[in-house]
Amino acid sequence: MLIKVRRLEVVGDHKLRLWFTDGSLGERDFGSELAHGGPMAEPLRDPEFFAQAFLDYGAPTWPNGYDMAPWALHQDMAREGFLRQAEAV
């Protein structure tokens, strides 16, 4: 199954809360990753620009075209213990 992000919420300067299509939920701070990024990641260091995150076909994306592979985010967050099952609403 190809996992995508179904909802995102900016919850800090460089932190996202992500709801995945498999029913899992987690938060991840991308600050340290952005510190090592290249020219596409540079604008995301600005918290106001980072806060412009939106979903494009299930991938967290920013106005400059920078995006993150949702399946890779899910895999990394699961490995790091950042995911839990979202509660039914």
C-alpha positions, -999 to +999 in steps of 0.1 A: +000+000+000+013+034-010+011+056+021+003+093+018-003+122+041-040+129+044-037+160+066-009+182+080-007+208+106+022+232+114+028+230+151+061+248+156+088+267+138+099+236+118+075+210+131+046+192+114+018+170+128+011+145+100-019+122+096-012+093+072-036+072+051-029+041+071-045+057+102-012+067+119-004+101+133+029+117+144+049+149+149+083+156+135+107+185+139+126+191+106+148+219+120+180+198+121+174+184+086+168+219+072+201+231+086+219+207+063+197+213+033+206+228-001+192+257-021+156+243-022+155+237+016+170+271+024+137+291+023+122+266+047+146+277+075+123+308+078+095+298+101+070+319+082+078+302+049+078+267+066+043+275+079+031+277+043+032+239+040+004+223+021-004+189+006+001+181-030-011+146-039-004+134-004+031+149-001+040+178+022+050+206-002+060+243+000+055+272-025+090+269-039+083+233-050+102+216-022+084+184-012+089+154+010+081+118+000+052+107+022+062+070+022+097+079+033+085+102+061+062+075+073+090+049+072+115+072+091+089+083+117+079+047+123+115+037+128+121+066+151+090+058+172+072+090+163+040+074+151+009+062+169-026+052+158-048+082+154-080+081+176-112+078+157-132+110+157 
